Structures are given as structure tokens and as C-alpha cells.
Amino acid sequence: MPINCLWDMQEPIIITEDSEPYLFLEEDTPDIQPEPQADSGPHPWKVIIVDDDPEVHRTTRATLVDFVFQDRRLHFVSAFSAQEGREVIKDNPDAAIIVLDVVMESEQSGLYLVKHIRQELGNRYVRILIRTGQPGIAPEKSVIVDYDINGFLDKSDLTIQRFYTAIITCLRSYCDIIRLEETNIALKEEIERRIKAEKAMIEKERQAAIGLAIAQIIHGTKNILNALQGGRYIINVALAEHNIELLKEGWGVTELGISRMETLTADLLNVSRTGKLELRPGSVNDLVREVTQPFQASVTASEVEVITELEDTLPVFAFDYKALHTALMNLVANAIDACKDKKYENNERARVVIRTHSRVVGLANIEVSDNGCGIRQSDIENIFTMFYSTKYLNGNGLGLPITKKVVQEHGGELTVGSKRGLGTTFSIELPTNK
């Protein structure tokens, strides 16, 4: 009485209770013939059989002669030893399944071949199906754990249905791996394409920025040159007329041009600085005192009052003293200029206040506030853009971009709040635990 029936065939293969379980078929099987390639239709699944028993090759081919999966048939390639298997597998890297015996030239030839396939050939796609008639030499549990295989079949109790199920499982696994690999390749290509496009865009923006920077530098230099030429003209006239007062005026104009050129050169060096910060523990309060002292000494009480309000409990932390000094100097100088541009009434005095505090653990704050002319909202959106200046000939548009760059390099944040006609506050927030 039949107990198992293979998938639909023109002449189904029947397993009976008294059938040889390993050979699958009772009748003789045909001699091994080269597998013909179909002239049309889907490309067949390639299956490599590595076994030193010719009968195994015959029964495998006969059993799966009408096998179809996803509208694709099977194409068999035979190897009758592990050594021959090495060559066959190397020549057929697109094989989907390897049906592999264990005991051939030696008791573990097949297992050595598994390592060769995975490690030396680097083939992680092909599904390896171990089929052995001596499971005592290669126990299933040990082989499954120690070797990268995808199925274990014992010839002594192998049925067509089990063999069929194993082949289907391996092919489905192979399809999943191939699809995943194709997806990975497509994803990698897309990432590479995007990286290439982004690099091209960055390079384009960089070239545009360089062009803009050069144009702005030339513009700033031209203004300074005009001042120097004006000073030279006045000096030449004064020398020709022996006019000392006119000579002093010309020299004053020339000194102003030289000063602006020095400032522009220093700012360009600061904004182009790419080296790492020199972080050393220090006191922000000491830094504020050092920055404000020259302004307090040079600005008379009738012009701008410079005041410091420093929190004594501000923690000592690491920062780049020179870089932060430059940043804070820019903010204080801008605040003083903003006060000078405003006309005060009703006994109101121009004031710049520099405060320090630490209201949140792990953060230190420096605020530079003034009661000057304030900043227009349209200008606030652009003040951190390189070469953008509201001071016209008196500024080069680099001070605030430099300040923001320094603060960000410290892992901090620079913000601004302003009301037209009332004043402006710039706030620096720095991490103290960096």
C-alpha cells in the first residue's frame, strides 16, 4: 500500500513499505548523462551532486527529473570526489544547491569541502545539503552547529518526500539570499550615487562660496585702498604746501586705512582657521575682565559705559582662551558701536553690560547687552553670513561669523535678541563638562 507520493508527474514515483528508502526507486535508473540546457524558458536551478557513489547520482537525477520550482527546472552537475567537487564548485559559482556526501576520500572529506566553499571560495549564497550514509561519523547535531550547512539528510531513512522538502527549503532560502543581496547592491549603488551627487553639490557650493568670498574681499580691500589713496593725496598736497595741519589730517586718514587692513587680515585668518581648539581649564570671568578692561579705559564716561556683572560661582572649565577672547571682543566692540549710532534723550546714557551666569548645571552663559540702536529683523537673518555688514565702510562682515564659529567649535550656541531702538543682547552658552 503506498504511503508517499511525489509531486505531480506524468508517471508519479511511488514509495512502498518494502521499497529501498535510500534509492527511492525499485526499478533500474538510467546511466548518468550530461544535463541538457534548455533552448528556451527560464534558466534552470543549478544543483551540484558531490558523492563517490554513482548510484546516488543516478537516483537523484531520476527522482528530480520532473521537478519544477517557480517555473524553473533543475540542471545537475556531478562530481565523484571531494577533490573533483572543488573544481566543479569553483567553475559553477551560480549553483543554488550542493548535495554533498561526507565520507569520500576520507571520513570527513565533505566537511572539509564545506569549509573550503565558505571560507576559501567565499561563497555564502549556495545552499549546502549534507546527505550521508554514515551519520555516526558525522553526527547531525555536531555538523549543524560546527559547519555552515543548510540541511542534514541520513541516507538510511531518506524518503522522496523528505528529499523533496529539503530541496524546496534550500531553493527558497537561496532565493531570499539572492534577493537580499540584489537589494543590498542596489542600495549600495543608490548610496554611492547620492554621495557622489552630494559631493558635486558641496563642491559647487564651495566654488560659489569661494567666488563670493573673493568678491567680498576685493570689495573690502578696495574700500581700504580708497582710504589709503585719499590719505596719500592729502599728504602729497600738504607736503607741497608745507601745511602741517593738512599733513596730520592726511596721516590720520592713512592710519585709519592701515588699521582697517590689519583688522581685515586678522579676521580672514580667524575665519579660515581649521586647527583644533587648544582647550585648557580657565575662568570665563577672568576672560571677561581682560576683554572689557581696554574698553573701560578707552571709552570715556560721556560716550559708552561698559559694565560687568559676573557670577562668582561660575565653574572653571576648559576652553580655548585665545579663540573665545576674539569672539567676545567682537561682541563687545559691536555693542559699543551700536550705542555710538544712537542719539540718547532724557539723560539716558549709553551702556554695555557683560554678564556671566550658570543657571543650568553643565552650562555657562556669557551675555553682552547694549541699549543701542538695535538690529532690524531683516538684518538679524543675515548677520552671521560672511561679509554681511550693517556698518558699511566701518565693518567687513566677518566678526559675527567668526564669533559663531568659535562658539560652535566649543559645542556651544550663540543666539541674539534685539528690538529696534531699544538694544540688543547676544548670548553665548557653553558646555562646562566637555
Backbone torsions as a table, in degrees:
resi	resn	phi	psi	omega
1	MET	NA	128.9	-177.7
2	PRO	-67.5	141.4	177.7
3	ILE	-117.8	-14.1	179.4
4	ASN	-146.1	145.4	178.2
5	CYS	-135.5	129.5	178.4
6	LEU	-70.2	169.7	179.3
7	TRP	-55.3	171.6	-176.1
8	ASP	-57.0	126.9	173.3
9	MET	-136.7	167.4	173.1
10	GLN	-64.5	-38.3	176.1
11	GLU	-129.9	92.1	-175.9
12	PRO	-56.5	145.2	176.3
13	ILE	-90.0	126.8	-175.1
14	ILE	-109.2	135.2	173.0
15	ILE	-103.5	123.8	177.3
16	THR	-105.7	168.1	-176.4
17	GLU	-63.3	-28.8	-180.0
18	ASP	-100.1	14.2	178.3
19	SER	-75.1	153.9	171.6
20	GLU	-70.5	115.0	-173.5
21	PRO	-65.1	-30.6	-175.5
22	TYR	-81.4	-39.4	-175.5
23	LEU	-78.8	-14.7	179.0
24	PHE	72.8	-43.6	-172.1
25	LEU	-116.9	146.5	176.8
26	GLU	-84.9	-35.2	-175.7
27	GLU	-83.2	166.6	178.4
28	ASP	-63.5	148.3	177.1
29	THR	-106.1	153.3	-176.2
30	PRO	-69.7	160.1	174.9
31	ASP	-62.3	154.3	179.5
32	ILE	-70.8	126.4	178.3
33	GLN	-121.5	151.7	176.4
34	PRO	-57.7	137.3	-177.4
35	GLU	-72.9	120.3	-179.2
36	PRO	-72.7	143.2	174.6
37	GLN	-88.8	133.5	-178.9
38	ALA	-69.5	140.7	178.9
39	ASP	-75.6	-26.1	-179.3
40	SER	-143.7	170.2	-180.0
41	GLY	94.2	173.8	-178.1
42	PRO	-61.3	148.4	178.5
43	HIS	-63.4	131.2	-175.5
44	PRO	-72.3	158.5	172.6
45	TRP	-73.4	132.0	-178.1
46	LYS	-93.3	124.5	179.9
47	VAL	-120.4	123.9	178.0
48	ILE	-101.0	127.9	177.2
49	ILE	-106.2	120.0	178.3
50	VAL	-117.6	105.4	-176.8
51	ASP	-160.6	140.6	-178.2
52	ASP	-86.0	2.6	179.2
53	ASP	-104.0	111.0	-180.0
54	PRO	-58.1	-30.8	-178.5
55	GLU	-62.9	-35.5	178.7
56	VAL	-62.6	-40.6	178.7
57	HIS	-62.8	-43.9	-177.5
58	ARG	-64.3	-48.2	-176.6
59	THR	-67.5	-35.3	178.9
60	THR	-64.5	-45.7	179.5
61	ARG	-63.9	-43.5	-178.1
62	ALA	-66.5	-38.8	-178.0
63	THR	-66.1	-37.6	-174.3
64	LEU	-105.8	20.2	-174.5
65	VAL	-61.9	-34.0	-179.0
66	ASP	-107.0	16.4	-178.2
67	PHE	-67.1	135.6	177.0
68	VAL	-138.5	132.4	176.2
69	PHE	-138.3	123.6	-176.4
70	GLN	54.6	43.2	177.6
71	ASP	63.7	21.4	179.0
72	ARG	-125.7	135.1	179.4
73	ARG	-87.1	-173.8	179.7
74	LEU	-107.7	143.7	172.7
75	HIS	-120.9	121.6	-174.2
76	PHE	-98.8	141.2	172.8
77	VAL	-128.0	128.5	-173.5
78	SER	-106.3	143.8	171.2
79	ALA	-137.9	133.9	-172.0
80	PHE	-106.0	12.4	174.3
81	SER	-159.1	163.6	178.6
82	ALA	-65.0	-38.0	179.4
83	GLN	-63.8	-45.2	177.1
84	GLU	-64.7	-34.8	178.4
85	GLY	-60.9	-37.8	178.4
86	ARG	-56.4	-45.7	-178.4
87	GLU	-69.0	-44.0	-178.5
88	VAL	-63.3	-43.9	-179.1
89	ILE	-66.7	-38.9	178.3
90	LYS	-63.5	-37.9	-178.4
91	ASP	-80.5	-10.0	-177.9
92	ASN	-129.5	66.4	-177.6
93	PRO	-68.0	-12.4	-179.2
94	ASP	-93.5	10.9	178.8
95	ALA	-63.4	140.7	179.4
96	ALA	-88.3	-37.0	-175.7
97	ILE	-137.1	143.0	168.5
98	ILE	-119.8	118.6	174.6
99	VAL	-94.4	111.5	-163.8
100	LEU	-122.8	128.8	172.2
101	ASP	-82.5	157.6	-179.9
102	VAL	-95.2	-52.4	-174.9
103	VAL	-91.0	110.9	176.5
104	MET	-135.3	-104.5	177.7
105	GLU	-60.6	-34.3	176.2
106	SER	-137.8	176.9	-175.5
107	GLU	-68.8	-18.7	-178.8
108	GLN	-128.7	28.7	-179.6
109	SER	-57.4	-43.5	-178.3
110	GLY	-63.9	-39.1	-179.8
111	LEU	-68.9	-37.2	174.4
112	TYR	-62.3	-36.4	180.0
113	LEU	-66.9	-35.8	177.2
114	VAL	-59.1	-47.4	179.4
115	LYS	-63.0	-37.4	178.3
116	HIS	-62.6	-42.7	-178.6
117	ILE	-64.0	-48.2	-174.4
118	ARG	-77.3	-41.6	-171.4
119	GLN	-93.2	-46.7	-176.0
120	GLU	-83.9	-46.1	178.1
121	LEU	-79.4	-21.1	179.5
122	GLY	67.7	25.0	-179.7
123	ASN	-89.0	102.9	179.9
124	ARG	-102.2	2.1	-177.0
125	TYR	-90.6	-45.3	-174.4
126	VAL	-61.0	139.2	177.8
127	ARG	-90.3	129.0	-176.6
128	ILE	-106.9	121.7	-178.3
129	LEU	-113.3	107.2	178.4
130	ILE	-76.2	130.5	176.0
131	ARG	-132.6	109.1	-173.5
132	THR	-128.1	148.1	175.6
133	GLY	-99.2	-0.2	-179.3
134	GLN	-131.3	70.2	-177.0
135	PRO	-62.7	-17.8	177.6
136	GLY	-67.0	-32.8	179.6
137	ILE	-74.7	-37.0	179.3
138	ALA	-127.6	81.5	-178.5
139	PRO	-59.0	140.5	-175.0
140	GLU	-56.3	-48.9	-176.5
141	LYS	-59.8	-45.2	-178.7
142	SER	-65.0	-42.2	-178.0
143	VAL	-67.3	-43.8	-179.4
144	ILE	-61.6	-39.5	-176.9
145	VAL	-74.8	-43.2	-169.8
146	ASP	-90.7	-15.9	-175.5
147	TYR	-127.7	146.9	-178.7
148	ASP	-82.7	77.3	178.0
149	ILE	-118.3	170.4	-173.0
150	ASN	-123.3	6.7	176.8
151	GLY	179.1	152.8	-178.3
152	PHE	-135.1	122.2	-178.8
153	LEU	-122.4	129.9	176.2
154	ASP	-94.1	118.0	-177.0
155	LYS	-59.9	-27.6	-174.9
156	SER	-67.4	-26.4	179.1
157	ASP	-130.4	27.3	-178.6
158	LEU	-79.6	128.5	175.2
159	THR	-112.3	164.4	178.7
160	ILE	-59.3	-42.8	-178.2
161	GLN	-61.9	-42.3	178.5
162	ARG	-65.3	-41.0	179.5
163	PHE	-64.9	-43.8	178.5
164	TYR	-59.8	-47.4	-179.6
165	THR	-61.1	-41.6	179.7
166	ALA	-63.7	-41.4	179.3
167	ILE	-64.5	-45.7	179.5
168	ILE	-60.1	-45.0	-179.3
169	THR	-61.1	-43.4	179.7
170	CYS	-64.6	-41.5	-179.5
171	LEU	-66.1	-40.7	178.0
172	ARG	-63.5	-41.8	178.0
173	SER	-63.1	-42.0	178.8
174	TYR	-61.5	-43.4	178.7
175	CYS	-61.1	-43.4	-179.6
176	ASP	-62.5	-42.6	-179.1
177	ILE	-65.2	-43.7	-179.9
178	ILE	-63.9	-43.2	178.4
179	ARG	-62.3	-41.6	179.0
180	LEU	-63.6	-41.2	179.1
181	GLU	-65.4	-42.3	177.5
182	GLU	-62.1	-39.6	177.5
183	THR	-64.3	-42.2	178.6
184	ASN	-62.4	-41.2	179.2
185	ILE	-64.9	-44.9	179.1
186	ALA	-62.8	-40.7	179.0
187	LEU	-65.3	-42.7	178.6
188	LYS	-61.9	-43.1	178.6
189	GLU	-63.3	-39.6	179.2
190	GLU	-66.6	-40.9	177.7
191	ILE	-62.9	-44.2	179.1
192	GLU	-62.7	-38.8	178.9
193	ARG	-64.2	-43.7	-179.0
194	ARG	-67.5	-40.1	177.9
195	ILE	-61.8	-42.1	179.3
196	LYS	-63.5	-42.8	179.1
197	ALA	-65.3	-41.3	179.5
198	GLU	-66.0	-39.6	177.7
199	LYS	-63.0	-41.1	178.3
200	ALA	-63.3	-41.3	179.4
201	MET	-66.1	-43.2	178.7
202	ILE	-61.9	-42.1	179.3
203	GLU	-64.4	-39.7	178.5
204	LYS	-63.6	-44.5	178.6
205	GLU	-65.9	-37.4	178.9
206	ARG	-63.6	-43.6	178.8
207	GLN	-63.7	-39.4	177.9
208	ALA	-64.7	-41.5	179.6
209	ALA	-64.9	-39.7	178.2
210	ILE	-63.2	-43.3	178.4
211	GLY	-61.2	-43.6	178.5
212	LEU	-64.7	-42.9	-179.7
213	ALA	-61.5	-43.9	179.8
214	ILE	-62.3	-43.0	179.9
215	ALA	-62.6	-42.2	-179.5
216	GLN	-69.1	-39.0	178.3
217	ILE	-63.4	-43.1	178.5
218	ILE	-62.0	-41.6	179.4
219	HIS	-62.4	-47.2	179.4
220	GLY	-63.8	-41.4	179.8
221	THR	-65.5	-36.3	179.6
222	LYS	-64.0	-40.8	178.3
223	ASN	-63.2	-42.2	178.1
224	ILE	-64.7	-40.4	179.5
225	LEU	-63.1	-38.1	177.6
226	ASN	-61.4	-40.8	178.0
227	ALA	-63.8	-42.9	179.3
228	LEU	-64.3	-40.8	179.0
229	GLN	-65.7	-37.7	176.6
230	GLY	-64.2	-42.8	177.3
231	GLY	-62.4	-41.5	179.6
232	ARG	-62.1	-41.7	-179.2
233	TYR	-62.4	-44.7	-179.6
234	ILE	-63.7	-41.4	180.0
235	ILE	-63.0	-43.6	179.6
236	ASN	-61.7	-42.4	178.4
237	VAL	-64.4	-43.0	-179.3
238	ALA	-63.0	-40.0	178.8
239	LEU	-65.6	-41.6	-179.8
240	ALA	-65.0	-34.6	-177.7
241	GLU	-96.7	-0.2	-177.5
242	HIS	54.0	44.2	-177.2
243	ASN	-103.8	104.2	-175.5
244	ILE	-66.5	-42.3	-178.6
245	GLU	-62.9	-42.2	178.0
246	LEU	-67.6	-34.3	177.4
247	LEU	-63.1	-41.9	178.0
248	LYS	-63.2	-38.4	179.3
249	GLU	-65.3	-43.3	179.3
250	GLY	-64.4	-39.8	178.9
251	TRP	-67.4	-34.5	176.6
252	GLY	-63.2	-41.9	177.0
253	VAL	-64.3	-40.9	-179.6
254	THR	-65.9	-42.2	178.5
255	GLU	-61.0	-39.2	178.4
256	LEU	-62.6	-42.0	177.5
257	GLY	-63.8	-41.2	178.4
258	ILE	-64.0	-42.4	179.8
259	SER	-61.5	-42.9	179.3
260	ARG	-65.4	-37.0	178.0
261	MET	-66.1	-40.4	177.4
262	GLU	-62.5	-42.1	179.3
263	THR	-65.0	-44.0	179.5
264	LEU	-61.8	-43.4	-179.8
265	THR	-62.8	-45.0	179.7
266	ALA	-63.5	-41.8	-179.5
267	ASP	-66.3	-40.1	178.0
268	LEU	-62.7	-39.3	177.2
269	LEU	-65.1	-40.9	-179.6
270	ASN	-67.6	-42.5	-176.3
271	VAL	-71.9	-24.4	-179.7
272	SER	-94.1	0.8	-179.3
273	ARG	-64.0	127.0	-178.5
274	THR	-120.0	-1.0	-178.8
275	GLY	-72.3	166.3	178.9
276	LYS	-72.6	152.5	175.9
277	LEU	-66.0	144.6	175.1
278	GLU	-96.9	87.6	-175.0
279	LEU	-82.0	125.4	175.9
280	ARG	-141.2	143.1	178.1
281	PRO	-58.7	136.1	-179.3
282	GLY	-162.8	175.3	-179.9
283	SER	-104.7	120.5	177.0
284	VAL	-64.5	-34.8	178.4
285	ASN	-60.8	-40.8	176.9
286	ASP	-63.5	-38.8	178.2
287	LEU	-62.2	-45.4	-179.5
288	VAL	-61.6	-43.5	179.1
289	ARG	-60.1	-42.5	-179.0
290	GLU	-66.3	-38.2	-178.8
291	VAL	-70.0	-42.6	-173.0
292	THR	-81.2	-23.2	-175.7
293	GLN	-56.8	-46.6	179.3
294	PRO	-62.5	-37.3	179.6
295	PHE	-68.1	-41.0	179.3
296	GLN	-64.3	-30.9	-178.2
297	ALA	-82.2	-32.7	-173.5
298	SER	-94.4	-26.2	-178.9
299	VAL	-91.0	120.1	-177.4
300	THR	-73.6	158.7	-177.7
301	ALA	-61.1	-26.2	-179.0
302	SER	-76.3	-12.1	-178.5
303	GLU	-101.1	-83.2	-176.3
304	VAL	-131.6	129.7	177.5
305	GLU	-92.1	123.0	-179.7
306	VAL	-105.0	118.2	-173.4
307	ILE	-121.7	144.2	174.3
308	THR	-117.6	137.4	174.8
309	GLU	-128.0	96.5	-169.3
310	LEU	-109.6	133.0	177.9
311	GLU	-81.5	119.2	-174.6
312	ASP	-65.8	-26.8	-176.1
313	THR	-88.3	10.0	179.4
314	LEU	-60.5	129.2	-175.4
315	PRO	-71.4	152.2	171.4
316	VAL	-80.0	131.5	178.7
317	PHE	-148.8	171.1	-174.6
318	ALA	-85.3	130.9	173.4
319	PHE	-155.0	165.7	177.8
320	ASP	-84.9	105.7	-172.7
321	TYR	-60.3	-45.9	-175.8
322	LYS	-67.2	-44.4	-178.1
323	ALA	-66.2	-44.2	-178.9
324	LEU	-69.7	-30.6	175.3
325	HIS	-61.1	-45.3	179.0
326	THR	-62.4	-43.9	-179.0
327	ALA	-62.5	-46.2	-178.0
328	LEU	-68.9	-36.2	177.3
329	MET	-60.6	-40.5	178.2
330	ASN	-61.3	-44.1	-177.2
331	LEU	-66.9	-43.0	-180.0
332	VAL	-66.4	-42.5	179.1
333	ALA	-62.7	-41.2	177.9
334	ASN	-64.2	-40.2	-179.7
335	ALA	-63.0	-42.8	178.8
336	ILE	-64.0	-42.6	178.1
337	ASP	-61.9	-38.8	179.6
338	ALA	-64.3	-35.6	177.9
339	CYS	-70.2	-37.7	-179.8
340	LYS	-67.1	-23.2	-178.7
341	ASP	-86.1	1.1	-177.3
342	LYS	-114.0	142.7	174.0
343	LYS	-96.0	121.4	-176.0
344	TYR	-96.0	143.9	-178.8
345	GLU	-127.0	165.9	175.2
346	ASN	55.3	45.7	176.3
347	ASN	63.8	14.6	176.0
348	GLU	-71.0	139.3	-179.3
349	ARG	-112.2	147.8	176.2
350	ALA	-71.1	131.1	-177.4
351	ARG	-139.6	141.0	171.0
352	VAL	-124.5	126.1	-177.8
353	VAL	-119.1	128.4	176.0
354	ILE	-111.1	118.4	-177.4
355	ARG	-116.1	149.4	169.5
356	THR	-128.0	145.3	176.6
357	HIS	-163.2	164.8	177.4
358	SER	-140.4	86.1	-176.6
359	ARG	-89.0	-14.7	178.2
360	VAL	-122.9	132.2	-179.8
361	VAL	-59.4	130.6	178.8
362	GLY	91.8	-0.1	-178.9
363	LEU	-131.3	141.4	173.3
364	ALA	-121.3	138.6	-176.6
365	ASN	-120.7	139.6	173.0
366	ILE	-124.2	124.6	179.6
367	GLU	-118.5	134.0	175.6
368	VAL	-118.8	110.0	-176.0
369	SER	-117.1	146.7	174.9
370	ASP	-139.3	160.8	174.9
371	ASN	-109.9	39.6	-177.2
372	GLY	-83.3	-151.5	-171.9
373	CYS	-74.7	-14.9	-178.2
374	GLY	78.4	173.5	-177.5
375	ILE	-120.2	135.3	176.2
376	ARG	-64.6	146.1	-179.2
377	GLN	-58.8	-38.3	179.6
378	SER	-65.2	-28.8	178.3
379	ASP	-80.0	-34.3	-180.0
380	ILE	-57.1	-35.1	-179.5
381	GLU	-68.0	-14.6	-174.4
382	ASN	-123.5	-4.3	-171.1
383	ILE	-65.2	-21.1	178.7
384	PHE	-93.6	7.1	176.8
385	THR	-85.2	133.3	-178.2
386	MET	-58.4	135.2	176.6
387	PHE	72.7	4.7	175.2
388	TYR	-87.3	123.7	-176.5
389	SER	-139.8	142.6	174.4
390	THR	-100.7	4.3	-177.3
391	LYS	-97.0	-1.5	179.0
392	TYR	58.4	-119.9	-175.7
393	LEU	-72.0	-15.8	-176.7
394	ASN	-89.0	-0.9	-179.5
395	GLY	-140.2	158.6	178.7
396	ASN	-113.5	-0.6	176.4
397	GLY	74.0	23.6	-179.6
398	LEU	-113.8	-19.0	-174.3
399	GLY	-60.1	-51.9	-178.4
400	LEU	-69.7	-41.4	174.0
401	PRO	-57.5	-38.5	177.1
402	ILE	-63.9	-44.8	-179.4
403	THR	-61.0	-46.1	-180.0
404	LYS	-63.4	-40.4	179.4
405	LYS	-61.6	-44.0	180.0
406	VAL	-63.3	-45.8	-179.1
407	VAL	-62.2	-44.6	-179.8
408	GLN	-65.8	-35.9	177.5
409	GLU	-64.2	-26.3	175.5
410	HIS	-83.8	1.1	-177.8
411	GLY	79.3	17.4	-177.7
412	GLY	-103.4	-168.7	-177.2
413	GLU	-138.9	138.3	177.8
414	LEU	-115.9	123.2	179.7
415	THR	-126.5	162.3	-178.8
416	VAL	-140.1	142.1	173.4
417	GLY	-134.2	135.5	-175.8
418	SER	-152.0	146.9	172.9
419	LYS	-127.2	127.0	-176.6
420	ARG	-58.2	125.5	178.6
421	GLY	86.7	-11.2	-177.2
422	LEU	-111.9	-30.7	178.8
423	GLY	136.6	-179.9	-173.2
424	THR	-140.7	147.0	173.6
425	THR	-129.9	123.5	171.8
426	PHE	-102.0	132.1	-177.4
427	SER	-120.4	125.1	174.9
428	ILE	-106.0	127.6	176.6
429	GLU	-118.4	120.6	-175.5
430	LEU	-121.8	138.7	174.0
431	PRO	-74.4	137.0	-179.0
432	THR	-97.7	-4.1	-177.1
433	ASN	-112.8	19.7	-177.8
434	LYS	-78.8	NA	NA
